[in-house]
Amino acid sequence: MDFTGREALVAELRGQLTARTPTIAVAGAGGVGKTTLAVHVAHAVRERYPDGQLYVDLHGADATAAAEPETVLGAFLRSLGVDEAVVPDGLEERAALYRSQLADSRTLVLLDNARDAAQIRPLLPGTESCTAVITSRARLVDLAGAHQTEVEVMEPGEGLALFVRIAGEARVAEERSAATDVVAACGYLPLAIRIAASRLTARPRWSVAVLAAKLADEQCRLEELRVGDQRVAAAFELGYGHLGAEQARAFRLLGVVDGPDISLSAASALLDRAPRTAEDILESLVDVSLVETVSPGRYRFHDLVRLFARDRAGRDEAAGEPEAAFARLLGFYLATARAGFARERPGERTIDHLGGGEHAGLAFDDRDAALSWLFEEANCLLATVRQASAPGTVRQAADLLFAAKDLGDSGVHSPQFEQAGYAVRDAARSAGDASAEARALIMLAHVHFVAGRFDPAEEEARASLPLADESGDVLSRSYALHNLSIIANVRGSYDAAEEYHRLALAAFRADHNRPSEASALCMMAHICVSLGRTESAIELSRQGLHIYQELGHGMRVANARNILAQALAQADRTAEALEEFDLALALFREARQTLWEGAILSRKAETLLAANRPDEAARHAEQSLAMRAVGGEWMRARTLTTLGRAQHSLGAPERARECWREALEIFERQGSREAAEVAELLETE
């Protein structure tokens, strides 16, 4: 027998059987290995049940072939030695005789593939000396007193071990990576892994890589997962066939969505049903193991079940309904992201330039609730952006990306944000939508800058400006100019930075966008710090801070305090500067912006070093290096330079040289002007 893994479940069930728990219910999706597990454990404890074992397949997953309890009892009675002539007619009479036959015996009854509790209640032994083990796709929560166990897909290591056991160690030994891909494509579902391995075994000229390539195509994966009369899809078809009309519709439409899971509120929009109704439908799908619960109010498909649901949507759903359902979901995300953007940035005119106002979304009582929603939905929201990157929906995709721009700063979600940005850019370019392309490029320039990739940041920002002008997109033009000002300042091109700032400030003011006007004022303060115009920098940053505070902003107040702190530090007003840094740090933490926390810690380290406090400077620099920062490798090199100076002051010259060598390598690789300064430090040391 090729039973593999499941150590924890085997131990749990063996313990229950050894203790002779009267009823054990094992639930799980089709193909997850419930029967294999139950049979394996029953065989392992057979000595605990010396009077034998009874087994029946109740065919509960097949609505047309489910076994009748009366018929099963007749078969059980004959197995127990009751003469055919004395087997009574009628369910109650047979159940009574069955229980009398089992009284005082130690018998294990395995009721496999049960439909529901009603089907198996007459088949329960009804005596403490016997145990009934029931497997079912449905969670038999109405089975009083039963020990409930749920079987999920295998762990990756278990899945690979099962594949190797069937396909053969020699066959897989040199293609371990391809085997891992096969098992992942099977979604770690035992039935799928068995079928895939059996296909490989039946085709000696196939390499594992050939099988992996065939399964890599989601469009054909279910068709590839078949061997002989076994098909993975058949396991799902049985469950699907049991569904009522509302359940089946929900199952199909949920399969349309690419996200890793879905919240109840998003599913409500997708299905066009009230939240309570949607919850009832989703929970009923959970009960029959077609949908999984991630956490209260969140649901997901197994990967292969999703493919099956999507296939059924294409076959069974009315023309245009899958597209309409996705449009509802996209509208919900866009409307809710706009609401969150507005809550985080009161008075921001940006949302007036974004679509989604005609849709219903969630409302937020405060900024923390808005941020919580954004970060909880990040993966699903960005998956929706990528899926919406098509000719008919690319404009909404670009707007949703814009409304979710805080995810581009987060560090955690920045890679997915970048991928979504490129998907929107390419789709907009194909569709000839200059405005959508400009907005995607602006977001890409932003995420590149945050990561410290200044060359692509500048490239995307420059490309966005003519597209904004071509489309007459006021929002894109102002943001493109602002991005160019930021990048020019970092590169030391101060004349260009000032000119782009002047144009950006004029564009924001023409749009009556006061928060972005404040952002431009703070950007000019950055330029003034770079040029040594300290008093101007302090005044401009205070102007920007005042606007943000007046409007009730959160994270942007932190940005203003950051540049004010830098200006105060340049003026040798160290105590005031450190206070502003700490206030900014607290706000960035509240906004869950770890990359900005890292940047503040680095800037604070520079200020502490200038104040001749090297021990504190070193500690803050090391904290910054541990958590990464806005500016990516460039900021890391700056922080290493500061740490090296601090270590040198603390009498650790070798550690200082290590820091400077690493910083120099980064700066030279990036072609940064700071390389000369660090090279000089190494030479003089």
C-alpha positions, 0 to 999 in steps of 0.5 A, spaced: 500 500 500 502 506 498 499 510 504 504 516 505 505 521 510 499 524 515 502 522 521 498 527 525 492 525 523 494 518 523 496 519 531 489 522 532 485 517 529 489 511 532 488 515 539 480 515 538 480 508 536 484 505 541 479 509 546 473 506 542 470 513 541 463 511 539 463 515 533 468 519 529 467 523 523 472 524 518 470 530 513 474 533 507 474 535 499 473 530 494 480 527 492 483 529 499 484 522 501 479 521 507 478 513 505 485 512 504 486 515 511 480 511 514 482 504 511 489 505 513 488 507 520 482 501 521 487 496 519 492 499 524 488 498 530 484 491 527 487 488 534 483 492 538 476 490 534 477 482 535 470 481 532 471 484 526 470 490 521 464 492 517 465 496 511 460 500 506 461 505 500 455 509 501 456 513 495 453 519 498 457 524 493 453 521 487 445 524 488 443 518 483 446 512 487 446 514 494 445 507 498 439 507 502 440 505 510 435 499 509 439 496 504 446 497 507 443 494 514 441 488 510 448 487 507 451 488 514 446 483 518 448 478 513 455 479 514 454 478 521 451 471 520 444 473 520 440 468 515 437 471 509 430 468 511 430 472 518 432 479 516 426 483 517 423 488 512 423 495 514 428 500 516 427 500 524 426 493 525 433 492 521 436 497 525 434 494 532 436 487 530 443 490 527 444 493 534 442 487 538 447 483 534 453 488 535 451 488 543 457 487 547 462 486 541 468 489 539 467 491 532 469 497 527 464 500 522 467 504 517 461 508 513 465 511 507 462 516 503 456 518 507 451 523 504 449 526 511 447 525 518 440 522 516 443 517 512 448 514 517 444 515 523 441 508 522 447 505 521 451 507 528 452 501 532 449 504 538 454 501 543 460 503 547 464 497 545 464 499 538 466 504 533 463 507 527 468 511 523 464 515 517 468 519 511 464 524 508 465 531 504 459 534 508 461 536 515 456 532 519 456 537 525 449 535 527 451 528 529 451 529 536 457 526 540 461 525 534 469 526 534 470 531 528 476 530 524 478 534 517 482 532 512 486 537 508 491 537 502 498 534 503 504 538 506 509 539 500 513 534 503 508 529 504 505 530 496 512 529 494 513 523 497 507 520 495 509 522 488 516 519 488 513 512 492 508 511 486 513 514 480 519 511 483 525 514 486 529 512 480 525 516 475 524 522 479 532 522 482 535 527 477 528 531 476 527 533 483 525 540 481 520 538 476 517 533 481 516 539 486 512 543 480 508 537 478 506 536 486 505 543 486 500 543 480 496 538 483 495 543 489 497 537 494 491 533 493 492 526 493 488 524 488 491 529 483 498 526 485 496 519 484 493 520 477 499 524 475 504 519 478 500 514 474 500 517 468 508 518 468 509 511 470 504 509 464 509 513 459 516 510 460 519 515 455 516 521 458 521 525 463 518 528 469 519 535 466 514 533 460 509 532 465 510 538 469 510 542 462 503 539 461 500 541 468 503 548 468 498 550 463 492 552 467 487 551 461 488 544 460 490 542 467 484 538 469 484 534 462 491 532 463 489 530 470 486 523 468 488 516 467 484 510 465 477 511 468 480 516 473 479 523 473 480 529 478 474 533 475 470 527 476 471 528 484 468 535 483 463 533 479 459 529 484 459 535 489 457 540 484 451 535 482 448 536 489 448 543 489 442 547 489 441 553 484 443 559 488 449 554 491 451 552 484 451 559 481 455 562 487 460 556 486 461 558 478 462 565 479 467 565 485 471 561 480 471 567 476 476 571 481 484 570 481 485 572 488 488 567 493 481 568 497 475 572 498 472 576 503 464 576 505 463 583 503 467 582 496 463 576 495 457 579 496 458 584 491 461 579 486 454 575 487 450 581 487 447 578 494 446 581 501 451 580 505 447 575 510 445 571 504 452 571 501 454 568 507 449 563 508 451 560 501 458 560 502 457 557 509 453 551 505 459 550 500 464 550 506 459 544 509 460 540 503 467 541 502 467 545 495 470 552 499 474 552 505 474 557 510 480 561 511 478 565 517 471 568 519 469 572 513 474 569 508 473 564 503 478 560 498 478 555 493 483 549 492 486 551 486 484 545 482 477 546 485 477 553 482 479 551 475 473 546 475 469 552 478 471 556 472 470 551 467 463 550 469 462 558 469 464 558 462 459 552 460 453 553 465 453 560 466 449 565 462 452 569 457 456 575 460 454 573 467 461 572 469 464 578 466 458 582 469 460 579 476 467 580 475 465 588 474 461 588 480 467 585 484 472 590 481 467 596 482 467 594 489 474 594 490 475 601 487 469 604 490 472 601 497 479 603 495 477 610 494 473 611 500 480 608 504 484 613 500 479 619 502 479 617 509 487 617 509 488 623 505 482 628 507 481 633 502 485 630 497 482 631 490 485 625 487 479 621 488 475 626 484 479 623 478 478 616 479 472 612 477 468 607 482 464 613 484 458 610 481 459 603 485 457 601 492 463 600 497 465 599 504 465 606 508 470 607 514 469 610 521 477 612 521 483 611 518 486 605 522 479 601 519 481 604 512 488 601 513 486 595 516 482 593 510 487 595 505 492 591 508 488 585 509 485 585 502 492 587 498 493 580 495 486 580 493 486 587 490 492 587 486 490 580 483 484 584 481 488 589 478 492 584 474 486 580 472 482 587 470 488 589 465 484 588 459 481 592 454 475 593 457 477 594 464 484 597 464 482 604 466 479 601 472 485 597 473 489 603 473 485 607 478 484 602 483 492 601 483 492 609 484 487 608 490 492 603 493 498 606 492 500 606 500 501 598 498 507 600 493 510 604 500 509 598 504 515 593 502 511 587 504 506 588 498 511 592 493 513 586 488 506 585 487 504 592 486 510 592 481 507 586 477 500 589 477 503 596 475 506 593 469 500 589 467 496 595 467 501 599 463 502 593 458 494 593 457 493 600 456 499 600 451 495 595 447 488 598 448 491 605 446 489 608 453 494 614 454 491 616 461 491 609 464 498 608 461 500 614 464 497 612 471 500 606 471 507 609 469 506 614 475 505 608 480 511 604 477 516 610 478 513 611 485 515 604 487 521 604 483 523 610 487 521 607 494 526 601 492 532 605 490 531 604 483 532 611 480 534 609 473 527 606 472 524 610 476 526 616 472 525 613 465 517 611 467 516 618 470 519 621 464 515 617 459 508 618 463 509 626 462 507 626 454 502 621 455 498 625 461 499 631 456 496 627 450 490 625 454 489 631 458 489 628 464 490 633 470 492 628 475 497 624 471 501 631 469 501 633 476 504 627 479 509 626 473 512 633 475 512 631 482 515 624 481 521 628 476 522 633 482 523 628 487 528 624 482 532 630 480 533 632 487 536 625 489 540 625 483 543 632 485 540 635 479 537 641 483 536 646 477 531 641 474 528 639 481 526 646 482 523 647 475 519 640 476 517 643 483 515 649 480 511 646 475 508 641 479 506 646 485 502 650 479 499 644 477 496 642 484 494 649 485 490 649 479 487 643 481 485 646 488 489 640 491 491 642 497 494 636 500 498 635 494 500 642 494 503 641 501 507 635 498 510 639 493 512 644 498 515 639 502 519 637 496 521 644 495 524 643 503 528 637 501 531 641 495 533 647 500 536 642 505 540 639 499 542 646 497 544 648 504 538 653 504 536 651 511 531 657 513 527 656 507 527 648 508 524 649 515 519 655 513 517 650 507 516 644 511 512 648 516 507 650 511 506 643 508 506 641 515 500 646 517 496 644 511 496 637 513 495 638 520 489 642 518 486 637 513 487 631 518 492 627 514 496 622 518 502 619 514 503 625 510 504 629 517 509 624 518 513 626 511 512 633 513 515 632 520 521 628 517 523 633 512 522 638 518 527 634 522 532 634 517 532 641 516 532 642 523 538 638 524 542 642 518 541 648 523 544 644 529 537 644 532 538 637 534 533 636 540 528 639 536 530 635 530 530 628 534 523 630 537 520 631 530 524 624 527 520 621 533 513 624 532 514 622 524 517 615 526 510 614 531 506 616 525 509 611 520 508 605 525 501 607 526 500 607 518 504 600 517 510 603 513 516 599 515 520 602 509 519 609 512 520 607 519 527 604 516 528 611 513 527 615 519 531 611 523 537 612 518 536 620 518 536 620 525 542 616 526 545 621 521 543 627 526 545 623 532 552 622 529 553 630 527 551 631 535 557 627 537 553 621 540 556 615 536 553 610 540 546 612 539 547 613 532 550 606 531 544 603 534 539 607 530 543 605 523 543 598 525 536 598 526 535 601 520 539 596 516 535 590 519 528 593 517 530 596 510 528 603 508 525 607 502 531 608 497 533 601 497 540 599 496 542 607 495 539 608 502 542 602 505 549 605 502 548 611 506 546 608 512 552 603 512 556 610 511 553 613 517 554 606 521 562 606 519 563 613 521 559 611 528 564 605 529 570 609 527 568 614 533 567 608 537 574 605 536 572 600 531 576 602 525 576 595 522 568 594 522 568 602 520 572 599 513 567 593 512 561 598 512 564 603 508 567 598 503 560 595 502 557 602 501 562 604 496 560 597 492 553 599 492 554 606 490 559 604 485 554 599 482 549 604 482 553 610 479 551 614 485 555 621 486 556 619 494 561 614 491 567 619 491 565 621 499 566 614 501 572 612 497 575 618 500 573 615 507 577 609 505 583 612 503 584 617 509 583 611 514 
